[in-house]
Amino acid sequence: MSADRSLERLARRDWLSDSPLASFVSPYIEFLRNRRYADRTIHSYLGCLAHFSYWIKTAGVELLAVDVSLVN
C-alpha cells in the first residue's frame, strides 16, 4: 500500500497535511513499511502522529522546540 493510500484512510489527515510535520509523513510511512509494519499498525501510528501534529500547531510550538521535557 502506498503512502497516499495510508493517508486516504486516516480520518484526520488534515491534521497532518496542515502541520509542521507534513514533510515527514511520507518518509515516516516508508520507514515503517520498509520494516514490515502491518497496515493496521501504520494506520494507528499515523493517527497518533496526526494528534501530535494538531497539538503542536494549536499550541503554537515550534518544531525545533519539541523535546522530551516539552512532551512529558
N, C-alpha and C positions, 0 to 999 in steps of 0.2 A: 504494500500500500504506500502510495506517495505521501509526502509531507502535506500536500494540498488536500488529499483525501482525509488525512488525520484531522486536519483543521475543519473540514466541512462538517464533521460530526460533532464538533465542540459547540456547546450551547452558547458560551460567552467568548467566542473567538474575537469579537470586537475589543475585549479587554486585552488581548494580545496584540492585535494589529494596530491599535492606537496607543501603544505604550512604549516606554523607553527600552523594553526588552524585545521589541518587534524584530530587530535584525538577528536576534539569537534563536528565534523559534525554529526555523528550518534546520539550521545546523544541529540544534538540540534533538530534533526528531531523527535526523540522520544518525547522530551519535547513538541514540537508543536502538535504532533499527540495526546498526552495524554490530551491536552487542546482543542482538537477537531477543530484545524485549518483546513480549506479547503485545498485540494491538490494544488489548484492554488496558494493559499497564501503561502504555504510552498515552492512551486517552485519559487515564486517571492523572498521570503526571502533568499533562497539558492543562487539565482543569485546575490543578494546584498552582501551576505557573501562571495561569490566567488570573487567578485570585490574587496572587502575589503581585502581579503586574498592576492590577487595579489598585491595590493598596499603595504601591509606590507612587502611582500617578495621583491619586486623590489626596495622599498625604503630602504631596509636593516634595518628595525625597529625590535628591539627585542620585542617579545610578551609582556614581562613584562613592557616594556616602553609605551605601549598603555594606554593612559588615556584621560580624557576629554580635557585637554589642547592640546594634540597632534592632536586630531581629529578635533577640532574647527578650 
